[in-house]
Each structure stands twice: as structure tokens, then as C-alpha cells.
Amino acid sequence: HMAFACSESLTRRAMKEAMYELNSLVIAGVLFASIVVALEAGHRIGRRKQSSSNEATRGHINAIQSSLLGVLALLLAFSFSLALQRFDIRTVAVVDEANAIGTTFLRAQLLPASVRSESQTLVQRYIDLRVRASTISLDREADRNVLLAESDQILDSLWNLARQAAAEDPSPVTSGLYIQALNETMDAYGRRD
């Protein structure tokens, strides 16, 4: 039973991943064609059965139709609610990341001179990468992965510079605030992506 549940879970995951890889126009086209076929089949069957229907049958059909429309309205309401919630969460994540990066850039000015300019340059490159990554469509996964890997490398370099700054100037006001801001940037990066 456990092996069946695992294989069923893997099948569902593979199906989800396959759906994400399909072009949205293909999905919309298949759905549209399916709806047209179902409408045409219903129309033809209804025309054939129309002569044998009575008032009671029509009443049942109207009740079923009303129920289905109510369920459709409920599904649409839930779908829009979930989509709006996801959009709001995504917007908050983008704003939080932008604020964290801005704080990191400003606090890099507090670092010792030996690492200050290199840190500011790396933060600027990181900003450019994050902006470019946000303009790439989610279906271009290879391109996004390249930019995300570069972002990871820059964050690693920034962390190494922060460690060097803390060794040179262990003051919590200068390097400590920078390390805190850099840590928040890394956390925001993880939450967003």
C-alpha cells in the first residue's frame, strides 16, 4: 500500500511539472476545443431528446443547471481569491527584497575602506542580476537558473567580504549592521525565489 501511495504521489508530481512546461496557449486551446465539443454533443443529444421531454424533465434540468452555475461561481470566487492572495504575497516579497538590498547597499558605506568599494560594486551587480531575473519569464527556466547561480555567487562573495570586514573592524555599529542587512538580503532572496 505504501509503494502504491508513493508511486501515485510521484505520478501527480510529474503531471504537475508537465503542465507547467506546457505553453499556456496550448492549454487554453485544448480547453476551448473540449468545451466546443461538449457543447456540440449536448446540443445534438438535446435536439434528439427534445420531443420526449415534459415539464417535469425541464424543471429537473433547470435545477441541475442552476446548481452547476452556483458551483462554477463558487470555484471562480475561490480561484480569484487564491490568485489575489498569491499576488499580494509575491508583491510583499519583492518589496521586502528591494528594501533589504537597499539597506545592504547603504550600510556597505560603513565598512572599512579595504572592502567598502568592492562590496558596493558587488551589491550593485547583485541588484542588476535581480532586476534581470525578474524580467525573465518563468518558462525560461535555464536562463533564470543562470542568473540565480550568479546571484548565489555574488552573495557568497559579499558574505566573505563581510567576514573580512568583521575581522578588521568587529564593531557592531559598522560591520555588525552590515552583516545584519546582508543576512536579511539573503533571507529575502530565499523567500522570493
Buried (B, 14 or more C-beta within 10 A) or exposed (E): EEEEEEEEEEEEEEEEEEEEEEEEEEEEEEEEEEEEEEEEEEEEEEEEEEEEEEEEEEEEEEEEEEEEEEEEEEEEEEEEEEEEEEEEEEEEBBEBBBBBBBBBBBBBEBBBEEBBEBBBEBBBBBBEBBEBBEEBEEEEEEEBEBBBEBBEBBBEBBBEBBEBBBEBBEEEEBBBBBBBBBBBBBEBBEEBE
